[in-house]
Amino acid sequence: MITDLHHFLSEEAKSRRPSPLKVAFKYYGQEGLVFLGGGLPMSDYFPWEKIVAYSPSAPFTGSAGIAEKPSDTGKATITELKKQKVESYDIPLARSLQYGYTSGQPELLDFVKKHTEIIHHPPYEEWDAITSIGNTEAWDSTLRTFCNAGDTVLFEEYTFPSAVETANALSVSFAPVHMDSYGIVPEELEKLMANWDSSKPKPKLLYTICTGQNPTGSSLSDERRKQIYKIACKYDFIIVEDEPYYFLQMGEYDAKADATKMKTPTHEEFLNSLVKSFLSMDLEGRVIRLDSCSKVFAPGTRLGWIVAQKDILERYVRLHEVTIQTSSGFTQSIVAGLLGRWGQEGFIDWLIGLRKEYAIKRNFTVHCLDKYMPKIVSYTPPVAGMFFTVSIDASKHPRFATEYDSDPVKVEDAVFNRALKEGSLMIPGSWFRSPNFEIKDDTFFFRGTYAAVDLEKLDLGLERFGKAIKEVFEIE
């Protein structure tokens, strides 16, 4: 019989809760179910078709087995790789697979910094970039770098559950900021800060997924970003812009436009079409920007980068030295080799191509929503990202007060379960609520994605979901 060790757990470990999104993933791959729940980019959009690793073959000779001679199979050894001529952007495996370079390999960071200059033009000189293992880790490192137990963080009313759980386990307090269909409402943020309870410490951080927001699909306009930045300066807090979807900007939805025939923009046109980042307007160095390869390359790369003040990033590096040590050497070599061969111009070409693919899927989704959703459903076509939401007024149910106790979450649950029976899964909006945020009306929403399936399955999934809503609400 094993000894129960739970009484040794730290308060942080005991406070960790499962992400509600993981509940949905138990249905992933279920036969007959169209899974519109997770922001999973299709493998069609991964830039690698095959990855080959060359290793020595047994039997080995010599003490280490790799330095005596090439194997007779013709596969390269590390010794051979050292002798091969490499391009300036290639990271030798002998270095990338070794300890060291906590900030990231120089070749990769050189590309990332030039990319940052091209896209964001940071308006102060003392900025820098380091690698991360994706934005989830970067957010965890940000919290550990800036927050003590009891500190307050500003969150969007609806946000990524893993981001909430990361903060929750560190005993951080939550202050939700009101949103509408276009993201954080600056006037509500101003009101919240102006009326802050002086007995409580003011927030240190604002965490925002500001482009193609997860879960709502909303995107902050340039004007709103300027207003929010001014508020951050006025009340002295840091803006953490979590931007994995930044380059999935598709532009405004036009029902008459055929995205498959959209004109390929010039690089200048593409860059000018992008919403301005918080980093691009940061005169005071109070923005921490989190970028990721997960949505533009592949989630499994587990690679991203953090841009911030150079002196602040030094603190991240000290943390990384005793946690992640550094991003995967294999990944850094592969990604740097790809980007080096593409160049900055080629990378922008790739991003332009991705935008077209997602614009086609976004437009198709809106067409399906128009076709299949009953009139009690409302939706705003997203301008960026992987997600869309359908909002439903629970009070329209003929027995809202009697059968569902005037509780919109109970109606939401009924729609979720009915849709599962029909063979379609989207995620209930209540799963994304920030702590301390209470729903004040009878409207609920579901988050869907057009990223994870092809157009045929997308059409089928939305048809089934619309049918489920009609059945729950008894609409003919």
N, C-alpha and C positions, 0 to 999 in steps of 0.2 A: 504493500500500500504506500503510495507516494505521500510526501508531506505537503500540506497546504501552505503555500508561500504567499498567499494574497495579503496577509497582514504586513508584509515587507514592502508592498508597493508604495511608490511615492504618491503624493497628492495629484501630481500631473498625470501619472499613469492611471490612477483610479478615475480621474475625471474624463478620460477619453471615451467618446461615444462613437458608435458606427455611423458612417455617412449614410443618410437616407437614400442617396443615389445608388448605393451598393445593393439595396433591396431590389431596385429595378433590374439590375444586371443578372439576377438569377433567372430572368426571363429571356436574356439575350441568347440567340441561337435556337430558341424553342421553335419547333417545326410549325409552320403555318402562321407565325406571329410576325407582323411587320414592326420592327423595333425602331421607333422614332424618338427614343429616349435619350441616348447619349451623344455627346459631341465627338463622334468617332469619324475622323476623315477617312474616306474610302482609300484603299490601298492603290487604286488607280492614280491617285495624286501623290504618291511617294516618288521621289526622284531617283530611287535606286531599284534596278531590276534584279541585280545579283551582287552579292558581296562575297569575295573570295579571300580567304586567309591562307597564306602559305606557311607551312610548318615543316620541321625536319621529321623524318620517319624513323621508326624503330627498325632494326636494333641501333642503338646509339653507340658512338665511340668517343673516347676521351672522357675526362672527368665530368664535364658539363654536358657533353653529348651534342653540342650544337656548334662548337668552334673548330672541330677537327677538319671536316670536309663536307661539301654539299652531299645531301643524300642522293642515292641513285634513282630516286623517283623523279628527280628534276624540280622538286619544290625548293623554294629559296629558304635559306636560313637567315637568322638575324645578321650573321657575319656578311653574307652576300648583300643584304639590303644596305648595310653600311657602305659597301663599295659601289653600289649603283648610283648613277647620276640622278639626282632628284631636282625638281623645280623648286624655286624659292619659296613657294607656298606649301610645299609638302612638309609635313611634320614627320621626321624619322621615327619609326616605331621604337627604336632603341631609346629615344627620349620620351615619347608620349606614354610608353608603358612603364616608365620609371617613376619613382617618387619625385615630388618637386613641382614647381610651377603651379602653386595653389591658385593663383589669379587666373590661370589659363595659359595655354601655349601661345607664344608670341605671334606666330603666323596667323592663328585664328583671331586673336585680339586685334591685330593690325587690320584685318578685314572688317571686323565688327566696328572698330572706331571710325574707319573711313565711311562705312555704311551709315553710322550714326550722324556723322557730319553732313552727308548727302541728304539724308531724310529729315533730320531735326534741327540742324544748325544750332547746337546749344549756345545760348547767348553769353555764357561766361567761360573763362578759360580753364578753370581749375576742376574740370570734370574728367572722369575716367570710366573704364568699363572692366568688369571681371566676369568670368564665366560662372554659371550656376548649373544645377542639374534639373533645370526646369523651374517654372514660376511657383509651383507649390513649395519647393524647397527655398526659393528666393524669398517668398513671403514669410516662411517660418524663420529664416535668418534675419529678416527685417524686424519681426516682432522681438526676437531674442536680442537684437542689437539695440533697440530703442525702448522697449517696454519692461516695466516691472509689474509684479502682481498688483492688481487694483488700478492700473492705468487705464485710460479710456481710449477707445478707437472708434472713429466714425465709420459706419458701414452704410451702404445702400440698403434700403428696406428689404429688398430681395437680392440675394447674392449667392455665390458659390459655396455650398455647404462645407467643403473641405477647408476653405479659408476661415469659416466660422469656427470649425472644430480645432483648427490650429491655434487660434486665439483663445478659445474657451479653455483648452488644456493648460494654457499659461496664466489662467486666472485674470484675464483681461476683461474689462467692462465694455459693454457695447452701447453705442448711441446711434440708432438708425436715423438716416436722413431720407426725407420724403422724395419720391420719384414720380414721374409721369411717363408717358409713352416715349419721351425723348431723354430719359435719364434723370439725374439729380436736378431738382429744382433749386437754383441758386438762392432765390428769396427765402425758401424754407431752411436752407443751410444757414443763411444770415440770421434768421429768426432764432434758430436753435442756439447759435453761438451767442447772440446778443442777450438771450434770456437764460444763459447757463447758470446753474446753481453754484454760487460762489463757494459753497462748502465742499464741493467736489473738485478734484484737479481737472483742468481743462484737457481736452483731447490732444494727444501728441500726433496722431496719424489720421488721415482720411484714406481709407482703402477703397479704390474704385476700379471696376472693370469698365472703362469708359467708352470703348468702341465695340459694338456687337456684344453688348453686355450679357453675361450669363447670370440669370436665366432669361431676362426679358427681351433680349435682342435689341435694346435701345442703344443709341449712340449720342453722346454729347456733341452739340454743335460748337463751332469755334467761339461763338459769343458766350455760350454758357461756360465753356472752359476758362475764358478770360475772367468772367465774373467769379467763378469758384477760386481761381488763382488769387484774385484780389482779396477774397475773404480769408484764404489761407495766410496771406501776408498780414492782414489786419489782425487776425486772432492768433497768429504764430503757431501754425501746425504744419506738418509735412504731408505732402500729397504723394501717395504711393499709387502710381498708375500701372495696373496689371494689364498688359496689352498683348495677349497671345493671338487676338483676332484682328489686330490693327491693319494688317495687309489684306484682309478679306473685306475691303470696302468696295461695295458694288454700285453706290450711287442711288439716287432716288428711283423708286419703282415707277415705270411708265407702262401702263397696260397695253399701249399700242406698239411698243418697241419689241423687236425680235432679238433677244440677247444672243442668239446663235449667229446673227449677222452683224453684231455690233462692231464698229470700226475699231481696229487696234490703235490705241493712242500712242503718241510719241512718249518718250521717257519724261520729257518736260510736262506734257499734258497729264500724264499719270501722277507725277509727283505733286503737281499743283492741285490735283483733285482730292488729295488726301486731307482729311481733317487735321488741323494743327494739334500736335501733341502738347501735353503740359510741359514736357521738357523743352520744347521749342520756344516757350514764353517765360522760361524760368530765369529771371534776372538775379534771384537771391540764392539759388542753389538749394531750394527746399523741395525739390521733386526727386523721388526715387523711381526710376523707370525699370520695369521688369519685362524683358523680351524673351521669346521662346521659339525654338525650332519645331515645337509639337504640332502646330497647325499649318505651317508653311512647308515643312518637310515630313516629319513623322513623329508621333508621340514617343515611340520607342527609342528615339535618339537620346532622350533624357539630357537635353542640353539647352541652355539658355544663357542670357547675360543680364547683368545689372549695370545700369548707368546712374551715376550720382557724383557728388563731390569726391575728389580724390582722397581727402583725409578721412571721410566717412567710410569709403570702401576699404581703407586699411583696417577698420574694425571688423568688417565682414571677413576679410582675409584671415584675421586672427581666429575668428570663429570657425571658418572652413578648415583651418589647419587641424582642428581637433574634432571635426565632425565628418564632412564629406571628403576632406583632404583636397580633392580637386574633381573636376568633371572627368568622365571616362576617357582614358587615353585613346582607346579604339575609336570612340565617337569623334573626338577632336580631330584625329588624323583623317577620318573619312570625310567629315564635314568640311574641314579646311581644304582638303584636296578637291572636293567638289566645287566649293566657292572660288578657290584659286583658279581653277580651270574655266569657270564661268566668267569670273571677273564681276565687278560691280554692275556693269551693263547687263551681263547675262543674268545676274540675280534679279534685276528689275524686270527683265523679259519674263522670267519664271513667275514673278509676282503678278505681272499683267495677265499671264495665261491663267493663273489660279483665279484671279478676279472674274474672268469671263466664265469659267466653269461654275463658280458660285452664283454669279448673276443669272445664269441659265436656270439653276436649281431654285433660286429664290423666286424668280418670275413664275416658274412652273408651280411652285408651292402656292403662291397667291392665286393663281388660276384655279388650282384645285380647291382652295378654301372658298373662293367665290362659287364654285360649282356644288360643293358638298355640305357646307355648313349652314345650319338653319339661321334665321334672322336674329335669334337671341344671342348669337355669337358676334363679337367684334374683334378686329385685328388691325394692327398697323404694320405695313410691309417694312421689314428691317432694311437698313441701308448698309449694314455690315454684319459680319460674323456668320455663325452656323445655326443660329436659333431664331425661332418665331414663336409667338404666343397667341393663343386664342382665349379671349376673355368672355365669361358667361355670367349673366345676371341670375343668381340663384333664386331671387324673388319671383322670377317668371315661372317657377315650377308651380303647378296648380295646387300642390299640397305642401308648400314650403314651410308653413307655420305648423301644420299638424304632424306630418310624417317626418320632417327633418328638423323640427324644433327651431325653425328660423336660423339654422346654423349652415352657412355656406360650405363649410368644410365637409359636412356630412353629404351634401349634394355632390361636391367634388369627388368624394370617395366613391359614391354610387356611379358616377361617370367613369372613373378609372376602372372599376371592376367590370362594368358593362363593356367597356372598350376592350379589355383583356379577353372577355368571352367572344367578342367579335373578331379578335385577332389583330389588335392594334394597341401599341403602347406609347403614350406620351406621359411626361412627368407632371404630377400635380404641383401647382405653384406654391402651395403651403409648405412643401418640402424645402423651399428656398428662403423662408422667412428669417430675417435677422433676429437674434434674441432681443427682447424688449419691444418688438414691434407687434402691435395688435391690429388686426384687420378691423376697419371701422365701417365697412359697408358690406353689401351682400354680393359683391362681385368676386369671382375667383377666376384663375386662369390655369392653363396647361402650357408647358414648354414642349415644343417639338423641335426636331432638327431635320434639315434637308441634306445634311452632310453624310449620313451613314448608309444611305441606300440609293439605288438607281431610280430613275424617274418612274419606271413601271411600278416598283414597290411603293414609292412615295405616293403615287396616285391611289393605289389600293389601300394603303394605310390611312390616308386622309378620308377616303370614302367610308371606310369602316368606322373611323372615329366620329365622323358626322352622323352616321347611323346610330351609334351608341348614344350620342347627345339627344337625338330625336326620340329614342326609345325611353330614356330616363325622363325626359320632359314631356313625353306623350304627345309628340308632334307628328301629325300625319304627313 
